[in-house]
């Protein structure tokens, strides 16, 4: 019995020893396994962690971590690099991003950190006039949509003043707002505000204004003649001086870019009444005039008669410059000559004309009939100044 118990104890000790030996061997193996691992600093999408690994390459590490790499992912060093103790690995997983350039949409995968980096990857160069949303310095997030609006040149004509400007594809209304252009109620815009601006467009802002213009206009007086048998025939006397009246007209004026395009009469008001000029015209036949009309007295020296006078020059339209008696007035601009009706004052008669001086009746005229004369002047200004008036002439021979 004692031998049996002794044998049983020996077997237990052997089993315990064997088990301890196995545990010890396992522990040694585990310690050896763990102590042979390499320490690696792994930064994933900005988050750093330290791992221990038996992996031979960086690709093995990602396989161990069950991380599937895309070609667009950023991994440094490369996945084929041998893993050594204290290796530092940076991993930036690619994110899906939509890039919309002038309404053309493109979906990409990128490991870029900012919007600006994505644009560089896509060879999209920006100018100072281009628009980008989000901003170039903003960070990339998954499913981010980047809007790129390329600017183009066009012409802005604001109230007649032109300048070259840049814009992105937008409506005319938004474009004018971006340019700080205020549209007033009457202003007109071409093209219409809701239309989309395009490269090389000309955007016109026509400044329209309505103003009131008050204009004063004179009212011309009439000349009223009345026969007066107390005055010698051919004479006139002003009985009442003429005065102009005055009226005001109010217009509505439309101007575009400062230039008048329409004028509409709104109201008219008479401010001052006109006063007609009244002239008494003599009808009394003087004794001298009666003799002249018979063609006798005018031939007598020293006789005086009243005649209606006008003035002419040698350079009038259709004039030859020569008188009926053959005198060249152009060659003799200082000559004192009157045109007469030869039946009243014979050609060659020397006369004295009131306000003109001594002269010779050396010319005739189609309109010179009866008690009328035409006085010669070398210049039109003198002829105009003489005008039409009744004068006294004296027959000298």
C-alpha angles and dihedrals in degrees: 000000000000092000091051092053091048092053092048091054092050091054092051092050090050092050092048091048092049092049092048090049091053092048091048091049091048092048091049090048092049092047090048091048093049096044092053093057118110122234114235129185107215121189111194116188091332095315115112127208136164120230136177118223146168089209114136098208136023089250088059090055092055089046090052089049090048091238115151111211125216123210089243093055119108114236125170124218098027119266092252093059115118114247115240132177112286093014113165116217126188118198123184110180114217118251127211111247134176118219116197114191116180090335093312109122124207128178116211142168115232141170092200115132101215139031089248091055090052091052090051090051089052092047091241109154117199128211126204090260097051121101126224129183121222099031117262091249094054118110123251119253130183114278091010115162116215115201116203118186113187114213123232134191124257139155125258117200107189113181092333095313113114130203137162114248139171127236143165125232105292141120122287089247093054091044092055090047090052089051091051092243114155117206117213124211096261097039121111126216128202122227099030119267094249095054122101119249118235137190114291093012119149111223111199125196107190109200108218124191135173118211136172118240121193115200127189117217128186120234108223116228122228126237110235117194125202126189113241118190090192090068124073115258111268095027127108134199127194107231098175125019115232121241128193119237124222133224133176126219122199116207133187105224124197117203128189116199088345096307122113112243102167141013125195125188110235103173142351127207132184109225100177131015120235123241116215120228113243117205125186112217117205118238100171110117110223120216092245091051091051090055092048092051088058088053096239112090096052088066092059117093118250098019118141127211136173117236138176108248137200131171136235142178135218091245101060120130109282094008119135094201092236125107127228088261093053100258112150103225093185090058091044106040091162094058118124104223136155129194113228145175099259090213088064102031114016118229112265094033115140114226142174113228118201108244093007106059134217115353145158126242094234105141143050135204138200092239095042103099128147119341095002133112135185114215119214121230128174094224133047092226090061091046092051090047091054091052118163121322144140114258138175118242129190123214108227100184 
